[in-house]
Amino acid sequence: MSGIALVLGATADGPLRSATAVASAMKDRGTNVGVALDGDGVSLTAITSDWQEALSGGSLGQHGDVSVVADASLYYRDALVRSLVSAGIQPRTQGAGDLIAAAVAAWDDDAPNRLEGDFAYVAWRASTQRGHAARDPVGSRPLFFCLTSTGLAIASSPAALVAGGVASSALTLDWLRELSAGTVNVGSETAYRDINALRQGERVRFAAGARTQTDAWYSAPEFTESGTTHVSFDDAALELRELILEAVRERLDPLRPTFVSLSGGRDSSAVYAAGRRLVADNVRSISLSYPAGDIGREDETIQGVVARCGGEPTWIDTEQVSLLSHARSLGSRPDAFVHPYEPTVSAISKRVTDSGSRVILNGLGGDTLFHAELSYLSDLALGGRFGEFRKEWKAAGGRADPRSLFRWVLLPRLGPTARGVMAGLRGGRRVHDVWDRAVPPWIVGGSNMTERSWREPTSEMGKSAADRERQMLLRGPFAGRIVPEYSRISLARGLEQRSPLYDSRIIRFAATRPRAERRTGGDYKRLLRAAMVDWLPVSVTGPRNSPTGFAGSYFSRHARTELPQLIAAFGNTMRLDDLGLVLAKPYRDEIDRFARTGNRQHVAALVLTALTESWLRQLC
């Protein structure tokens, strides 16, 4: 993962100097600044590290008059080269930058549709004086942009655009309010008023002296109740197994041992099993250990997976990892957004890099593609499948009261317009979406905050309630923040995160399968479990009474002791209060109540408010 930057148009110091200043401000992404292009009022620069370049094959790319800077790890490169050769294009090398430049030379701004990998890039074609930037569909590599008085600037970090002098430091107060409450509804906004995030699966097109255009180049496949294939369950399980093997194979580090962040869940266990089948001891595990009796504890299941697949477990003792250890070093962050479990991700990353490895595989994507929440109940009821609805409703523990029926039958199918009409009939009281979180009492202007979510484009996505759920998980703004932040935390420790289950082939395959394979009553991830039935112990492939591995107890336990100490360090004032976003006294009162009683109702928002406050204090 490198840091990339573009400056288009005249600046006080010149585009190259400005672009170099932006790149140099991304110190957590590398130490070596390289220039891919400088001329005609446009500069492309990147900041890299030697280990990143060895993995990617090169972040700077060139093909003819196409110049590229890329933060990318590309997979299935041989297939891409064959497609390029068929299009009459021979790439200079198989490095990420050169391959993307060749793809742009061949297919112009349709190039992202031809790439498989984790990528964010900026490309410029000198002959036409235009270019584009794009992010992959999952969005593991971030990209931000702002309009300047004479053009456009793009970078991997919003703070770098400010530090480089091409963007204002003015803040987006509504966004910071949402962040303090534990939700981010408008996915393109950032903490900085004039800087937008390019969302996952989006591209921005630009040209000298022309207006920029942002659109979605990627359309996620539709997930339906019945699926779109007649392939049997057993055959589909075998097909999924092969897809996982290939996805893992493509993401292994060819130079060093690859680690898997292994929990006791089905997703990371499948990745670990596939990796061990492919390269045995060149795949190793690292896991979080929770105390006996903790709801997050999966130590015994993990030991069973390692015993079955081979290897020796590596453990991180969560009791030795402070929840808020990073709160006093947030000023160097690219943005105010903080991953709630940053310290544990950082602890895992440090242990892996201390061993000499640079790549870790995770199980992200398993819940999105092979699990289901209760939205499908709405599709069953409104589709007239009442017998199946009653059976599934009973298995899910549903109650026959009007409120529950409204929440899970009608509400998932109501769009923003219908909810707005109902709010009017209720005297202005909002009809909350099933995805909404309760607004904490210390947040100022909570009603305005929830109104903003109605403008979120993902509110309209999905032809069914269940499909909307999948689309929200794939394309929603919060997911679009969590995945790149997860990767950034590891990058700061010298480690690259890769997600085999988010392979585009697996996403397309999952969309063809019927909902019942994702969830039937209380039975989850049936197809993924069947794919691994000969490779993993029954503790993983068998049914479970309830999901496991939740870190909520760890989170609450540490927050209860660490939050009061952090808040005390703020003194008598809060910047969020000064900005009119938070009521300091009710917030402190809620901290005191939480410390006394352990009531978890707003614990996530309590922590996120504290972290947002810490970030603000460290800006100056």
C-alpha positions in Angstrom: 0.0 0.0 0.0 1.5 3.3 -1.1 0.3 6.9 -0.9 -0.6 8.5 -4.2 -1.3 12.1 -5.2 -2.4 14.2 -8.2 -2.4 17.9 -8.5 -4.0 19.3 -11.6 -3.9 23.0 -12.5 -1.8 25.9 -11.4 -0.7 26.4 -7.8 1.3 29.0 -6.0 4.4 26.7 -5.9 3.6 24.7 -9.0 1.9 21.3 -9.4 5.0 19.2 -8.8 5.9 20.9 -5.6 2.3 20.8 -4.3 2.0 17.1 -5.3 5.3 16.3 -3.6 4.2 18.1 -0.5 0.9 16.1 -0.4 2.8 12.8 -0.9 5.4 13.7 1.7 2.6 14.3 4.2 1.6 10.6 4.1 4.5 9.3 6.2 2.5 6.3 7.4 2.4 5.1 3.8 6.1 5.1 3.0 9.4 7.0 2.9 10.3 7.2 -0.8 8.7 9.9 -3.0 8.6 9.1 -6.7 7.3 11.2 -9.6 5.3 9.5 -12.4 4.5 12.7 -14.3 5.3 16.4 -14.2 4.2 18.6 -17.0 1.4 20.6 -18.7 0.0 21.6 -15.3 -0.4 18.1 -13.9 1.8 16.1 -11.5 1.4 12.5 -10.3 3.5 11.4 -7.3 3.6 8.5 -4.9 5.2 7.7 -1.6 6.3 4.1 -1.1 8.4 1.7 1.0 10.7 -0.9 -0.4 8.6 -3.8 1.0 5.5 -2.4 -0.6 7.1 -2.1 -4.0 8.4 -5.6 -3.8 4.8 -6.8 -3.2 3.1 -4.6 -5.8 5.8 -4.7 -8.5 5.9 -0.9 -8.7 3.4 1.9 -7.9 4.5 4.2 -10.7 3.2 3.1 -14.2 3.7 4.1 -17.8 2.3 3.0 -21.1 2.8 5.3 -24.1 1.3 8.6 -23.1 -0.6 7.1 -20.1 0.9 7.8 -16.7 -0.3 6.1 -13.5 0.2 6.2 -9.7 -1.3 3.3 -8.0 -1.9 2.0 -4.5 -2.6 -1.5 -5.6 -2.1 -5.2 -5.2 -3.4 -6.9 -8.4 -4.4 -10.6 -8.6 -4.9 -12.9 -11.6 -2.2 -10.9 -13.4 -1.6 -13.6 -16.1 -5.2 -13.4 -17.1 -5.0 -9.6 -17.3 -1.9 -9.8 -19.5 -3.6 -12.2 -21.9 -6.5 -9.8 -22.2 -4.2 -6.9 -22.8 -2.2 -8.8 -25.5 -5.5 -9.7 -27.1 -6.3 -5.9 -27.2 -2.9 -5.2 -28.8 -1.3 -3.9 -25.7 2.0 -5.3 -24.2 2.6 -4.0 -20.7 6.1 -2.8 -19.8 6.2 -5.0 -16.7 3.8 -7.0 -14.5 4.0 -4.4 -11.8 0.7 -2.9 -10.6 1.4 0.5 -11.9 2.5 -0.6 -15.4 -0.4 -3.1 -15.7 -2.9 -0.4 -14.8 -1.3 2.0 -17.2 -1.6 -0.6 -19.9 -5.2 -1.3 -19.0 -6.0 2.4 -19.3 -4.2 2.5 -22.7 -6.4 -0.4 -23.8 -9.8 0.5 -22.3 -9.5 4.1 -21.1 -11.8 4.8 -18.0 -13.4 1.3 -18.3 -10.0 -0.1 -17.1 -11.2 -0.7 -13.5 -13.8 -3.2 -14.8 -10.8 -5.3 -16.1 -8.8 -5.3 -12.9 -9.0 -7.8 -10.0 -7.4 -6.7 -6.8 -7.2 -4.2 -4.0 -6.6 -0.9 -5.8 -6.9 2.9 -5.9 -5.2 4.7 -8.7 -5.0 7.9 -10.7 -4.3 7.9 -14.4 -3.6 10.7 -16.9 -3.4 10.5 -20.7 -1.3 13.3 -22.1 -2.6 13.2 -25.7 -6.2 13.9 -24.6 -5.3 16.0 -21.5 -7.8 14.0 -19.4 -7.7 11.4 -16.7 -9.6 9.4 -14.1 -9.2 7.9 -10.6 -10.9 4.8 -9.4 -11.2 2.5 -6.3 -11.9 -1.2 -6.2 -15.4 -2.5 -5.3 -14.5 -3.4 -1.7 -12.6 -0.2 -1.1 -9.6 -1.4 0.8 -7.5 1.4 -0.5 -8.8 4.9 0.1 -8.9 7.9 -2.2 -9.9 11.5 -1.5 -10.3 14.5 -3.7 -11.0 18.3 -3.6 -11.6 21.0 -6.1 -9.1 23.8 -6.1 -9.4 27.3 -7.5 -7.6 26.2 -10.6 -8.2 22.4 -10.8 -8.3 19.3 -8.8 -6.2 17.5 -6.1 -6.4 13.8 -5.2 -4.6 11.8 -2.5 -4.8 8.7 -0.4 -5.3 10.9 2.7 -7.5 13.9 3.3 -5.1 15.2 6.0 -2.3 15.1 3.4 -4.3 17.4 1.1 -4.6 19.9 3.9 -1.0 19.5 5.0 0.1 19.9 1.3 -1.6 23.3 1.1 -4.1 22.4 -1.6 -7.2 22.0 0.6 -8.8 24.0 3.4 -8.7 22.8 7.0 -12.3 23.8 7.6 -14.3 21.0 9.3 -17.5 19.2 8.3 -19.5 19.7 11.6 -22.5 17.5 10.7 -20.1 14.6 9.8 -18.2 15.0 13.1 -21.6 14.9 14.9 -22.5 11.7 13.2 -19.1 10.2 14.0 -19.5 11.1 17.7 -22.8 9.3 17.7 -21.3 6.1 16.2 -22.6 6.3 12.6 -21.6 7.8 9.3 -24.6 8.3 7.0 -23.2 10.3 4.1 -20.5 8.2 2.6 -18.6 10.8 0.5 -18.1 13.3 3.3 -15.0 13.6 5.4 -14.0 15.5 8.5 -12.8 18.3 6.1 -15.5 20.4 4.5 -13.9 20.7 1.1 -12.6 17.2 0.7 -14.7 14.2 -0.5 -14.1 10.5 -0.3 -14.2 8.6 -3.5 -16.4 5.7 -2.5 -15.7 2.0 -3.1 -16.5 1.1 -6.8 -16.5 4.7 -7.9 -14.4 6.7 -10.3 -13.8 10.4 -10.8 -13.1 11.7 -14.3 -11.4 15.0 -15.0 -9.7 17.1 -17.7 -7.7 20.3 -17.9 -10.2 23.2 -17.5 -13.2 20.9 -17.4 -15.7 19.9 -14.7 -15.0 16.7 -12.8 -17.6 13.9 -12.9 -18.0 11.2 -10.3 -19.9 8.0 -11.0 -20.1 4.3 -10.0 -18.2 2.1 -12.4 -19.1 -1.0 -10.4 -22.6 -2.6 -10.0 -22.8 -5.2 -7.3 -24.7 -8.4 -8.4 -28.3 -8.7 -7.2 -29.0 -11.2 -4.4 -32.4 -12.9 -4.7 -34.5 -15.2 -2.6 -34.3 -18.1 -5.0 -30.9 -17.5 -6.6 -30.2 -17.7 -10.3 -28.7 -21.1 -10.8 -29.8 -24.8 -10.9 -26.4 -26.1 -9.6 -27.1 -28.5 -6.7 -26.1 -27.6 -3.2 -23.3 -30.3 -3.1 -21.9 -29.2 -6.4 -22.0 -25.6 -5.4 -20.1 -26.4 -2.2 -17.3 -28.0 -4.3 -17.3 -25.0 -6.6 -17.0 -22.6 -3.7 -14.1 -24.6 -2.3 -12.2 -24.2 -5.5 -12.9 -20.5 -5.7 -11.6 -20.0 -2.2 -8.5 -22.0 -3.0 -7.8 -19.8 -6.1 -8.5 -16.6 -4.2 -6.2 -17.5 -1.4 -3.5 -18.7 -3.8 -3.5 -15.3 -5.6 -3.1 -13.4 -2.3 -0.3 -15.4 -0.8 3.0 -13.6 -0.3 5.5 -15.4 -2.7 8.5 -14.0 -0.7 7.7 -14.7 2.9 5.3 -16.7 5.1 1.7 -15.4 5.0 -0.4 -15.1 8.2 -4.1 -15.6 8.6 -6.0 -13.6 11.2 -7.7 -16.7 12.6 -10.9 -16.6 14.7 -13.1 -19.5 15.5 -15.6 -18.4 12.9 -16.3 -20.0 9.6 -14.8 -17.3 7.4 -11.2 -17.0 8.5 -11.1 -20.7 9.2 -11.9 -21.4 5.6 -9.2 -19.1 4.5 -6.7 -20.8 6.8 -7.7 -24.3 5.7 -7.2 -23.3 2.1 -3.9 -21.7 2.7 -2.6 -24.7 4.6 -3.7 -27.0 1.7 -1.8 -24.8 -0.7 1.5 -24.1 1.0 1.4 -25.9 4.4 3.8 -24.2 6.9 4.2 -21.1 4.7 0.7 -20.1 6.1 0.6 -19.4 9.8 -2.2 -18.2 12.2 -2.5 -15.4 14.7 -5.5 -15.1 17.0 -7.0 -13.0 19.8 -7.3 -14.8 23.1 -10.1 -13.8 25.4 -10.5 -14.9 29.1 -12.5 -18.0 30.0 -16.2 -17.1 30.2 -15.9 -14.1 27.8 -18.4 -14.1 25.0 -15.6 -13.4 22.6 -13.6 -16.5 23.6 -13.0 -18.9 20.7 -9.6 -20.3 21.9 -10.7 -23.9 22.0 -12.3 -23.8 18.5 -9.2 -22.1 17.1 -7.0 -24.8 18.7 -9.2 -27.4 17.0 -8.8 -25.7 13.6 -5.0 -25.6 13.9 -4.9 -29.2 15.1 -6.9 -30.2 12.0 -5.1 -28.1 9.5 -1.6 -28.0 11.0 0.6 -25.3 12.3 1.2 -23.7 15.7 -1.2 -21.0 17.0 0.1 -17.5 17.8 -1.9 -15.7 20.5 -2.5 -12.1 21.4 -3.8 -11.7 25.0 -6.6 -9.2 24.8 -6.3 -8.4 28.5 -2.9 -6.9 27.7 -4.3 -4.7 24.9 -5.6 -1.3 26.0 -8.8 -0.2 24.2 -7.9 3.4 24.1 -4.1 3.3 23.9 -4.2 5.1 20.6 -6.3 8.1 21.8 -3.3 10.3 22.5 -1.8 9.8 19.1 -4.7 10.6 16.8 -3.4 13.9 15.5 -1.3 12.2 12.8 -4.2 10.3 11.4 -5.5 10.9 7.9 -9.0 11.6 9.2 -11.2 11.6 12.3 -12.6 8.2 11.6 -11.3 5.6 14.0 -11.7 1.8 13.8 -13.3 0.8 17.1 -10.8 -2.1 17.6 -7.7 -0.3 16.3 -5.5 -1.4 19.2 -6.1 -5.1 18.7 -5.6 -4.9 15.0 -2.4 -3.0 15.6 -1.2 -5.6 18.1 -1.8 -8.4 15.6 0.0 -6.4 12.9 3.0 -5.7 15.1 3.4 -9.4 16.1 3.2 -10.5 12.4 5.8 -7.9 11.2 8.1 -8.7 14.1 8.2 -12.3 12.7 9.3 -10.9 9.3 6.1 -11.3 7.4 4.4 -8.6 5.3 1.0 -10.1 4.3 -2.0 -11.2 6.4 -5.2 -12.7 5.1 -8.5 -12.1 6.9 -12.0 -13.4 6.7 -13.7 -10.2 5.7 -16.6 -10.8 3.3 -17.9 -14.0 4.8 -20.7 -12.4 6.7 -21.6 -10.2 3.7 -21.8 -13.0 1.2 -22.7 -16.1 3.1 -24.8 -15.0 6.1 -28.2 -13.2 6.2 -30.0 -11.0 8.8 -33.8 -10.9 9.1 -34.6 -8.7 6.1 -35.6 -11.7 4.1 -38.7 -12.1 6.3 -40.1 -9.0 4.7 -39.7 -10.6 1.2 -41.4 -13.8 2.3 -44.4 -12.0 3.8 -44.9 -9.5 1.1 -44.3 -12.1 -1.6 -47.2 -14.1 -0.3 -45.1 -17.0 1.1 -47.0 -17.0 4.4 -46.3 -20.6 5.4 -42.6 -20.2 5.0 -42.8 -16.8 6.7 -44.5 -18.3 9.8 -41.9 -21.0 9.9 -38.9 -18.7 9.6 -40.5 -16.1 11.9 -40.9 -18.7 14.6 -37.4 -20.1 14.2 -36.0 -16.5 14.5 -37.8 -16.0 17.8 -40.2 -13.4 16.3 -43.1 -12.1 18.4 -46.6 -11.6 17.0 -46.9 -8.0 18.2 -47.6 -5.1 15.8 -44.3 -3.4 16.5 -42.2 -6.4 15.7 -44.2 -7.2 12.6 -44.0 -3.6 11.3 -40.2 -3.6 11.9 -39.4 -6.8 10.1 -42.2 -7.0 7.5 -43.1 -3.5 6.4 -40.2 -1.2 7.3 -37.5 -3.0 5.3 -39.5 -2.3 2.1 -40.2 1.4 2.8 -38.0 3.9 1.0 -37.2 7.4 2.2 -40.3 9.0 0.6 -42.7 6.6 2.3 -40.9 7.0 5.6 -41.1 10.8 5.2 -44.9 10.7 4.6 -45.3 8.5 7.7 -43.1 10.9 9.7 -45.5 13.7 8.7 -48.5 11.7 9.9 -46.6 11.2 13.2 -46.2 14.9 13.8 -42.6 14.9 12.5 -41.4 12.0 14.5 -39.0 9.9 12.3 -39.9 6.4 11.3 -36.5 4.8 11.9 -34.9 2.5 9.3 -33.9 -0.9 10.5 -30.3 0.2 10.0 -30.6 3.3 12.2 -28.9 3.5 15.6 -30.4 5.3 18.5 -29.1 8.9 18.9 -27.3 9.2 22.2 -28.8 11.9 24.5 -25.6 14.0 24.6 -25.6 14.6 20.8 -26.9 18.0 19.7 -29.3 18.1 16.7 -29.9 14.3 16.6 -33.0 14.7 14.5 -31.1 16.6 11.8 -28.5 13.9 11.8 -31.0 11.1 11.1 -32.7 13.2 8.5 -29.4 13.3 6.6 -29.4 9.5 6.2 -32.4 9.8 4.0 -30.2 11.4 1.4 -27.8 8.5 1.5 -27.9 6.8 -2.0 -27.8 3.3 -0.5 -31.2 4.0 1.0 -32.7 3.2 -2.4 -30.5 0.2 -3.3 -31.8 -3.3 -3.7 -34.8 -4.7 -5.5 -35.8 -6.6 -2.4 -35.3 -6.1 1.3 -32.7 -8.9 1.5 -30.9 -7.6 -1.6 -30.8 -4.1 0.0 -29.2 -5.7 3.0 -26.4 -7.2 0.9 -25.9 -4.0 -1.0 -25.6 -2.0 2.2 -23.0 -4.4 3.5 -21.1 -4.2 0.2 -21.5 -0.5 -0.7 -22.7 1.3 2.5 -20.7 4.2 3.8 -19.8 2.7 7.1 -18.4 -0.4 5.5 -16.6 1.9 3.1 -14.8 3.5 6.0 -14.1 0.3 8.1 -12.4 -1.7 5.4 -9.7 0.9 4.4 -9.2 1.9 8.0 -8.6 -1.7 8.9 -5.9 -1.9 6.2 -4.4 1.5 7.2 -3.9 0.3 10.8 -1.9 -2.7 9.6 0.0 -0.6 7.1 1.3 1.7 9.9 2.9 -1.5 11.3 4.3 -2.5 7.9 1.7 -5.2 7.0 -0.7 -5.6 4.1 -4.2 -6.9 4.7 -5.8 -9.0 2.0 -9.4 -10.4 1.9 -9.7 -13.6 -0.2 -13.5 -13.9 0.4 -14.0 -10.5 -1.3 -12.6 -11.9 -4.6 -14.9 -10.8 -7.4 -15.4 -14.4 -8.6 -16.7 -15.3 -5.1 -19.0 -12.3 -4.9 -20.6 -13.2 -8.3 -20.9 -16.8 -7.3 -22.5 -16.0 -3.9 -25.1 -13.9 -5.6 -26.3 -16.8 -7.7 -27.2 -18.9 -4.6 -30.5 -19.0 -2.9 -31.0 -17.2 0.4 -31.8 -20.4 2.3 -28.1 -21.3 2.0 -27.2 -18.1 3.8 -29.7 -18.6 6.5 -32.6 -20.9 7.3 -34.1 -20.2 10.7 -31.2 -20.2 13.1 -28.9 -22.1 10.7 -26.2 -19.8 9.2 -23.7 -20.0 6.4 -24.7 -23.5 5.3 -23.0 -23.4 1.9 -19.6 -22.1 3.2 -19.7 -24.7 6.0 -20.4 -27.5 3.4 -17.5 -26.3 1.3 -15.1 -26.9 4.2 -16.7 -30.0 5.7 -13.7 -32.3 5.0 -11.1 -29.7 5.9 -12.3 -28.3 9.2 -13.5 -29.8 12.5 -17.2 -30.1 13.1 -16.9 -27.3 15.7 -16.7 -25.0 12.7 -18.6 -26.8 10.0 -21.5 -27.9 12.3 -24.5 -25.8 13.2 -24.3 -23.4 16.1 -27.0 -22.2 18.5 -25.8 -18.6 18.2 -23.0 -16.7 16.5 -19.7 -16.6 18.4 -16.6 -14.4 18.7 -18.2 -11.1 19.7 -15.7 -8.7 21.2 -18.4 -6.7 23.0 -17.4 -7.8 26.5 -13.8 -6.9 25.9 -14.9 -3.5 24.5 -17.2 -2.7 27.4 -14.8 -4.0 30.1 -11.9 -1.9 29.0 -14.0 1.1 28.2 -15.5 1.1 31.7 -12.0 1.6 33.3 -10.2 3.5 30.5 -12.9 6.0 29.4 -13.1 7.9 32.8 -9.3 8.4 32.7 -9.4 9.7 29.2 -12.3 12.1 29.8 -10.6 13.4 33.0 -7.6 14.4 30.9 -9.8 16.7 28.8 -10.2 19.0 31.8 -13.3 21.2 32.1 -13.9 21.8 28.4 -14.7 19.8 25.3 -14.0 21.0 21.7 -17.1 19.2 20.5 -19.2 21.2 23.0 -17.6 24.4 21.8 -18.6 23.5 18.3 -22.2 22.9 19.3 -22.1 19.2 18.5 -22.1 17.6 22.0 -23.5 18.5 25.4 -20.5 18.1 27.7 -22.3 17.7 31.0 -24.8 15.0 29.8 -21.9 13.2 28.2 -19.8 13.3 31.3 -22.8 12.2 33.3 -23.3 9.2 31.0 -19.6 8.3 31.4 -20.1 8.3 35.2 -23.2 6.2 35.0 -21.5 3.7 32.7 -18.5 3.5 35.0 -20.8 2.8 38.0 -23.3 0.4 36.4 -21.7 -1.0 33.3 -24.9 -0.2 31.3 -23.9 -0.8 27.7 -26.7 1.0 25.9 -24.5 3.7 24.3 -21.0 2.3 25.0 -19.8 2.5 21.4 -20.9 6.1 21.0 -19.3 6.9 24.4 -16.0 5.7 23.0 -16.3 7.3 19.6 -17.3 10.6 21.1 -14.1 10.5 23.2 -12.0 9.5 20.2 -13.4 12.3 18.0 -12.8 14.8 20.8 -9.2 13.5 21.1 -8.7 14.0 17.4 -10.0 17.5 17.5 -7.7 18.4 20.4 -4.6 17.1 18.5 -5.3 19.0 15.3 -3.6 22.2 16.5 
